[in-house]
Amino acid sequence: MKKTLFLLVLTSFFIRIPFITWFTAERTDSIILITLFQNRTSFWPPLYTLFLHLFHPLFKDWIISGRWVSILSGSLAVIPLYLLARKTFHPTTALYASLLYLVSPLIFRFNLNVLTDSLFLLLFLSSFYFFLQSLQTESTFSLFWFPFLSGLATLTRYQGIIFLPFILFLLLRKESRKLPLLSGLVSWILVILWILHRGFAHISQYGERMAGMNLREFILWGECFILSFAYVITYPVFLFAIYTFFHPPLEKEKRIFLLLTLAIFLVWLPTHIFFHSFQLRYFLPLIPLFLVIAGEGIRMVKFSKYWFILCMLISVLLASLTLYFQKDSFGDIKRSAEWVRRNLSVPYVYSDEYWKTSFWSGKEVRPLKGKVKEGDILIIHSGYSNIKKVFNFLGQKYHYSILYSTQSRILPLLPDILSPPTLSNSPYWMILKYTPQTFSSFVIEIKEVKK
């Protein structure tokens, strides 16, 4: 088993590391995470950023350091996944689930980005594994590591709060030894201290986003999340997971795994519907659990090896197409900002996008509203503004020249930015995922105010 695990981790790492520089740019969340200890945002806990800072002296590059943390975390996550599947189901199930994990499209894509998702995935799976071990063996080792790792998961993404009822269950359970459980809660103290220090803006954010949602929209978003989840893990894999749910095994441990996975999904789904941001990467931790269940389904059917090969091929195909067609997401923003950094000595610029433009340009970024004056530099992006309206306004008020322009073209096979920008982070992705999306960025110099 140790040899198999070692080979799986090694394979996962070596098929990801060549892509560490693959994506042209990063998301807004990525830049906020890089600068988390300098900015005052209160949506993100600090563990991922801490690891990023630990690796920065080695790589001397914030983007590469963050991607290294994600790739390493994503590769190590195969360990708790394999152990979960092997100890709960069967060695063949573990192998099928682990190999599917290596090429699972959404997981592979976000293992290559400066985002908390991969580290959270590792800690989520590890916590889930030790919780099941705590139920089955009552070992001091598992009883300590479950609450400790779940606290670290929450220090990575606040979604880790889902483990609080699990901890409470063990604390109230008569058979559980309380000392190791209580000792493991030390990491949760760090969560509380961070929230007291930085704040917890998700409460007001939830209130704002839930305010305009009605029942029709709730059902629509829920349906789209479920259909999209099936798509991103690939339809054959999803169908084999459903097959297992409808052919549940008799063993108690297996049934507990299925019921817990279903329960987590049923809690996860409405929580993220109300969050009102259609980002399937928020469901990343649940994908490996469904891969385990799908692996068991594949093992149970006839000609299982051939079905497994089919699932692998479809996953590889979608992952490969995603890498090819979505390589340049936000690339136009990065190129326009870097052009300004290399070619202009102005201390500030005006832009419709703050975080990425500031990071790559090295300039102070002021909001693109109000009056500008002769000599001011504007950086505008079709991913954030209606370019036609912006140019119409500028043409009426100013004489200007376009110093630089660039385009980014993607095919959003997995969720990505859409055009027009009002459609981004919405279920419209399901309609537009096979439609090419083109984005433009412009660097503009104001020459003169029209009289």
N, C-alpha and C positions, 0 to 999 in steps of 0.2 A: 504493500500500500504506500509506503514512504517513497519508493522509487516512482510509482505512478504519479503521486502528488508532485514530486520534484519535477518530473518531466512536463506535467501540465502547467505548473507555474512558469517554468523556463520557456515553454512554447508560447504561452500567453504573453510573456514579456518580449520575446524576440520577434513576434509578429506585430507588436505594437510600437516598439522603439524606433523602427525605421520611419515611422510617420510622425515623429515628435515635432518636426518642422513643417508638416504637411499643410495644415490650415493657415491661410494667409493672416488672419486676424483673430481677435477674440471678442467676446460679448461684453456688454456694459458690466454685468455681474463680475466678470473676470477682473476688470480693472479696479472695481470697488474692492474686491478681495485682495488684490495686490497692495492696495493703498489703505487697507482697513485700519492699520495702526496709526495712520495719519489723518484719515477722514473721521467723521463723527456719525456715520450711518449706524442704525441700530437694528438692522434686519439680519445680520450675519454674526454667528458666534465665531471664535477666533482660531480654532484648532488647525484648520486647513492653512490659513495664512501663516500660522506659526511654523508649520512644516515647510511651507514655501520659503520663508525667511531662513530656515536652517540650511536649505539646499542652495540658496542664492550665492553664498561665498564660493561654492564649487563651480557653478555655471556662469556667474556674472551676468545673468540675463533673467529678468523676472518672468518672462513668458516661458522660457525653457525650464526654469525651476518649477513653475507651477504645473507644467505638463509632465514633468518627471514625477512629481508627487502623484498625479492622476494615473499615469501609466503603471507606476509601482503599486499603487493601491489596487487598481483594477486587476493587475496580475495576481496579487496575493489573495484577492477575494475568492479565487478558485479553491483555496484551501477549505474555508468553512463551507462552501457550496458542496464540495466533494464529500466532506465528512457528514454533512447533513443528509445527503442522498444515500450514502453508503450505510450509515448507521440506522437510518429510518426505513429505507427500502431495500436496495440490493446493489452489489458492486457494479453490475451492468448498468443499472439506473444512474449510479454515480458517474460512470464513464460517459454515458450518453449526455447527461445534463452538463457535465464539465466541458465536453467538446462543443456542445451547442453554445455554451457561455462564451467560449473563445472567439466565436464569430458572430455572436448575436448583434445585429446591426446597431441598435440604439446604444447598447453598452459599449461597443467598439468605438462608436463615434464620440461619445462623451468621455471615454478613457483618454482622449487625446486633447482635451481642453482644460484651461485653467478654471476649473469649477469644483465645487465641493462634492459633487455627486459621486465620484469614484471612491473617495475616502469614506464618505458616508455609507456607500454600498458595502465596503469591506467591514466596517464596524457594525452595520445593521445585521449582516449575515452572521458575523461572529457572535453578536449578542443573541440572535435567534437560536443559534446552535447551542450556546451555553444554557439558554432557558430550557430548551428541550432536554438537555442533559440533566439539569436541575430537577426536572420532573421525574426523570427515569432513574437517576442514580443517587441523588441527594448528596453528592460529593461536595466537600468543602471547596475544592478547586472551582467547580462550576458555579456554586452559590456565590462565590466572590466575583468571578469574572463576568457573570451576566450583568449585575448592576453596574459594575465598574465600566465595562465596555459600552453599555447602553448610555451611560453618562457621557463618555467620550463621543459617542455618535451624536448626542444632543449638542455637544460642544462643536460639532461639525455642521450639522443642520438641525434646526429646531423640530424637524419631523421626528426626531428621536424621542420626543415626548410620548409617542405612542406606546413606549415600553413602560410607562408609569403604572398602568393597570396590571401589567405582568409582575412588576416588582411588588405591588400591593398584594396580589394574589399569593405570592410566595411568602410574604410576611405574615399573612393571615392563616396560611396553611399550617396545621398543627405539626406535620412531619418535618417542616423546614427548620434547619438550624439558623438561628437569628444572627449570631455573631458574624459569620462570613458575609451574610447578606447586608448587614448594617455597615460592615467594613468597606464593602464595595461601593457604598453610596458616597464615598469621598469625592468621586468625580462629579456627582450631582451638586455638591457644594460649590465646585468651580463654576458650574452652570449658573447657579444663583448669584454668585459673586460677579460674574460677567454681566448678567442682566441688571444687577444693581448699579454696576459701573457704567454700562453703555445704554441701557434702556431696552425696551421690547416693543418695537413699533408695529408688530404684526396685529396687535389687538385693534388699534385704530384702522389699520389697513384692511383687516377683515370687515370691520363695520362699514367702511366706505364702499368696498367692493360688493358686499351682500345687499346694500341698500336698494339697488335698482333691479335685483333679480326676482323674476316671478316664476310661477310653477312651470309654465311652458318652457322658459329658458333653462330652468333647472333640469327638466327631463331631456331637452335637446342636448345640453352639454354632457349630461351623463351618458346618453346614447353614443355621442361622438367619442367620448373618452374610451368607452368599452370597445367600440369598433376600431378605433385607432390603436388601442393596446393590442388587439388581435393582429392588426396589420404589422406593427413594429416588431413583434416577436415572431412574425410570419404566420400566415394562416394555418399551414400544416402543424406547426408546433402548438398553436392555440387549440386546434381540434384534438390533438392527442392529450392535451391537458384536460379538455372537456370530457374526453373518453374516460380518463381516470376518475374524474369526479362522478361519472355515472356508473362506474364499475369499481366502487370503493373496496379496498382490501378488508379482510376480517381483523387483522392485527390492530391492537389498540394504538400503538405508536404511530402507525401509518394514518389511521383515522384522525388522530390528534393533529398531525401535520396538515392534513387536508382541511380540517375545520379551522385551524388557526390561520392558514393562508387565506381561506375564504373570508374569515372574520376581519382580518387586516385589510383585505381589499375592500370590503363593504364599509369599513370605517374610512379608509383612504379616499375612496371615490367621492362621497359627498363633501368631505373636508376640502378637497381640491376643486370641486365644482364651485363651492362658495368662494373660494379664493379668486375665481373669475380670471384665471390666466391659463390659457390652453397650452401648457408646456408638458409634454409627455415625459421629459427627463425627470420630472418630479415622481414618476412611477418607476424609476429605474430600480430601486431596491426590491420591488415586487417581481420583477422579471425573472431573476434566478430561482425564486420559489416556484414559479410556473414552469420553468425549465426542468426542475426536478420532477414535478408532477407529470410533465410531458414525457420526460425520459422514462418514467415508470409506465406510462401508457404505451410508448413505443416498445418497451421490453415485453409487454403483455400480449401484443398482437402477433399474428403470423407474419413471416418474412420481415421481422423487426429490423434486421440489418439493412435491408433495402429501403425501408421507410426512413430509417435514421440517415442514410446517405442522401435521400431526397431532401430531408429537412436541413441537413448541412449545406447542400448545394444552394438551396433557396436563400438561406441566411448569408452565405458567402456572396451570392449575387447581389442582394440588396445592400449589404455592407460595402461592397466594392463600388457599386453605382453611386452610393451616397458619398464616398470619398472622392470620387471623380467629379460629380456634378455639384457638390456643395463645398468644395475646397475654398472658394473665394468669398464666402459670406463675410460681409463687412470689410472686404478688401478695399473697396473704393474709399471708405472712411480712413483707413490706415494710410493709404497711399497719398491722399490729399493732405493729411496732417503731417506726414513725414516730408512731403515736398515743402511745406511751409517751414518746417524746422531746418531743412537744409538750405533753403534759398532766401528766406526773409528774416530780418533781424528785429522785427517789430516785437514789443514786449507783450502785446495781447492781440487776440483776434475775436471777432464776433462769429458765433456759430449756433446752429439749431441742435447741436449735440454736444454735451459737455465732457463726459468721462473719457471716452475713447479719443476724442480730439485733443483734449488736454494732455493725456498720457503720451500720445505719439508725436504731438507737435512740440511739447515742452513749453507751451505758451499759456498764459492766463487766458481763459475762455470766458467771454461775456455773452449774456443772452442776446439772441437776435431779435430785439424788439426796441422800439423807440428810434431816435434819430442817430445816424452815423455821420461822420464828417470826412472831408477830403483826406485821402491817405489811409483810411481804415481798411482793414482786410476782413473779408467775410468768407467763411467756409460753410457751404450749404449742401445738404444731402437729400436726395429724393426719398431715402428711407425714413426721413423724419419730417419733411416738408413737401408741400405742393409746389414743385419747382416752377411750374407755369405761373402761378400766382406771385411767387417771390420775384421772378424776373419782370412780371408786369408792374409790380410795385416799384422795383428799382428803376425801371425804365421811365416811370412817371416822375420820380423824385431826383434821380441822380444820373450823371454820366459815369459809366463804369467800364472796366475791361476785365475779361476773364483771363487770369494768369495761368490757370492750370485746370484741366478736367480729366476725369477718369471714370471708368465704368466697371461694375461688377455684375456678373451674370451667373445665376445658379438655377438648378432645378430642385425644388424642395421635396425630395423623396421622403425625407424625414423632416419633422417640424423645423421651420426656419423663418426668417424675416420674409414678409410678403409685401407686394406692391398693389395698391397704395398702403402706406404704413398703418392705416386704421384697421386693416385686416389682420395684422400680426397678432400672435398670441390669442387666436380665436379659432373656432371650429372650421372657419373658411379654408384652413389648410387642407382639409380633407378633399375639398373641391379643386384646389389649386396645386396639389402636390405634383401633378404631371404637367404643369404649365410653367414655362421658363419665366423667371423673374429677373428684371434688369434694374440696376440701381446706378445712379450717377452722383458724383460729387464735384463741386466747383469751388475753385479759389478765386475770389473776386476782389478787385481793388477799386475803391470809390475814388474817382478822379475829380469830380466836381458836383456840388449841389446845384440843381437846376433852378434858375431864377423864376 
